[in-house]
Every structure is written in structure tokens, then in C-alpha cells.
Amino acid sequence: MKRQIAFIAHDKKKDELVELASEFSDLLRQCVLLATGSTGKRLAEDVGLNVERKLSGPFGGDLQIAAEVVEGKIDCLIFLRDPMTPQAHEPDVNALVRTCDVHNVVCATNLATARLLLSHFQSPRHNHN
């Protein structure tokens, strides 16, 4: 069964997410990927990944991803958030982190943790595709 990874990024973090996805593109091509609207668009267009795009964050895409976490469909959430200047229209990280904690789903909220997590998934002994 393929690993399922969801991505969300605040506007100021989308470039970093594209860099991360480019760095791990070989791994990510072997996974089922979901993302909020504009984040998914960037991953598809800039990295060439196949991404199931949910609605944009302001229209509830983060809630759609949270529902997938609740239903046990997500193995990991990478939510690169901007802790310094979040915008009112951007998804609230707290609700998603809480949902991941309640359902014991791995959640990375910064680039360092996301890299560590994806590196772990890249390890042959942790590959369950």
C-alpha cells in the first residue's frame, strides 16, 4: 500500500515546500499526495508531481485534509506554516496539529522536521510501498 502524504503551506512558505518536494521528488512520486489548492498547484507545476488537489485553504481545503486524517487515510501531514506573519485567509495550523495528535498521525510544521521525516521514509527499512 502506498504511503499517503498531505501538504499545506502558508503563502510565504510555498517556495520552501517546492524546494523540499524537489529534493525528495523520487520518494514523493512513489506516494499518494494530497494538498490544498494553490499548494498542490505549485507541487504539480513546479515539481511535476501527481497531486490530488483539495480546495484552497480559505475555502476549506485544510478541513478536507483534516477529514482524511480522521478517516485514517493520511500517513503524514507536512504543514509548513509561517509563524511570524500568518495571514487571516490562511489555514489555522492548531486545529490540524490537534487532529493529527488525536489520531496519532505524523505532522511536520517546519522544514527541518519535514526533511527528517521524509529522510526517514526514504530509508529502505521503512519503505512500505
C-alpha positions as CSV (number, residue, x, y, z in Angstrom):
1,M,0.0,0.0,0.0
2,K,1.4,3.4,-0.9
3,R,2.2,5.9,1.7
4,Q,-0.2,8.9,1.7
5,I,1.2,12.4,2.4
6,A,-0.7,15.6,2.7
7,F,0.8,19.1,2.1
8,I,-0.3,22.5,3.2
9,A,1.9,25.7,3.1
10,H,1.2,29.2,4.1
11,D,1.9,31.7,1.3
12,K,5.4,32.7,2.5
13,K,6.4,29.0,2.8
14,K,5.3,27.7,-0.6
15,D,8.7,28.3,-2.2
16,E,10.3,26.3,0.6
17,L,7.8,23.5,0.1
18,V,8.6,23.4,-3.6
19,E,12.3,23.1,-2.7
20,L,11.6,20.3,-0.3
21,A,9.4,18.4,-2.8
22,S,12.1,18.8,-5.4
23,E,14.7,17.4,-3.1
24,F,12.5,14.3,-2.3
25,S,10.7,14.0,-5.6
26,D,11.8,10.4,-6.2
27,L,10.3,9.4,-2.9
28,L,7.2,11.5,-3.4
29,R,6.5,10.0,-6.9
30,Q,6.0,6.7,-5.1
31,C,3.4,8.1,-2.7
32,V,-0.2,9.3,-2.9
33,L,-0.1,13.0,-2.5
34,L,-2.8,15.4,-1.4
35,A,-2.6,19.2,-0.9
36,T,-4.7,22.3,-0.6
37,G,-5.4,24.1,-3.9
38,S,-2.6,26.5,-4.6
39,T,0.0,24.4,-2.7
40,G,-1.0,21.4,-4.9
41,K,-0.8,23.5,-8.0
42,R,2.7,24.6,-7.2
43,L,3.8,21.0,-6.5
44,A,2.3,19.8,-9.8
45,E,3.5,22.6,-11.9
46,D,6.9,23.3,-10.4
47,V,8.0,19.8,-9.4
48,G,5.9,17.7,-11.8
49,L,4.2,15.6,-9.0
50,N,0.8,14.0,-9.3
51,V,-1.2,15.7,-6.5
52,E,-4.9,15.3,-5.6
53,R,-5.8,18.9,-5.0
54,K,-8.4,19.8,-2.4
55,L,-9.9,23.3,-2.1
56,S,-7.7,26.2,-1.3
57,G,-7.2,26.8,2.4
58,P,-9.5,29.8,2.6
59,F,-12.3,27.7,1.1
60,G,-11.9,24.7,3.4
61,G,-9.1,22.6,1.8
62,D,-7.4,22.3,5.2
63,L,-10.7,20.9,6.6
64,Q,-10.9,18.4,3.8
65,I,-7.4,17.2,4.7
66,A,-8.3,17.1,8.4
67,A,-11.3,14.8,7.4
68,E,-8.9,12.5,5.6
69,V,-6.7,12.4,8.7
70,V,-9.8,11.5,10.8
71,E,-10.7,8.8,8.4
72,G,-7.3,7.2,8.6
73,K,-6.3,7.9,5.0
74,I,-3.3,10.1,5.7
75,D,0.1,8.7,7.0
76,C,1.7,12.1,7.3
77,L,0.9,15.8,7.1
78,I,3.5,18.4,6.2
79,F,2.2,21.8,7.0
80,L,4.8,24.5,6.5
81,R,3.5,27.4,8.5
82,D,4.6,31.0,8.7
83,P,4.8,31.6,12.5
84,M,5.8,35.2,12.1
85,T,3.2,36.7,9.7
86,P,0.3,34.3,9.1
87,Q,-2.5,35.9,7.1
88,A,-6.1,35.8,8.1
89,H,-7.1,33.8,5.0
90,E,-4.5,31.1,5.6
91,P,-5.3,27.7,7.3
92,D,-5.0,27.5,11.1
93,V,-2.3,25.1,12.0
94,N,-3.5,24.5,15.5
95,A,-6.7,22.6,14.5
96,L,-4.8,20.4,12.1
97,V,-2.0,19.6,14.6
98,R,-4.6,18.7,17.2
99,T,-6.3,16.4,14.7
100,C,-3.0,14.7,13.9
101,D,-2.3,14.3,17.6
102,V,-5.7,12.9,18.4
103,H,-5.3,10.3,15.5
104,N,-1.6,9.7,16.0
105,V,-0.6,10.9,12.6
106,V,2.9,12.3,12.0
107,C,2.8,16.1,11.5
108,A,5.7,18.3,10.5
109,T,5.3,22.1,10.8
110,N,8.7,23.3,9.7
111,L,11.3,22.5,7.1
112,A,13.8,20.8,9.4
113,T,11.2,18.3,10.7
114,A,9.8,17.7,7.3
115,R,13.2,16.9,5.9
116,L,13.9,14.5,8.8
117,L,10.5,12.8,8.3
118,L,10.9,12.4,4.5
119,S,14.5,11.1,5.0
120,H,13.1,8.5,7.4
121,F,10.6,7.4,4.8
122,Q,13.4,7.2,2.2
123,S,15.2,4.6,4.3
124,P,14.8,1.2,2.7
125,R,13.8,-0.4,6.0
126,H,10.9,2.0,6.4
127,N,9.6,1.8,2.9
128,H,6.2,0.1,2.9
129,N,5.1,0.8,-0.7
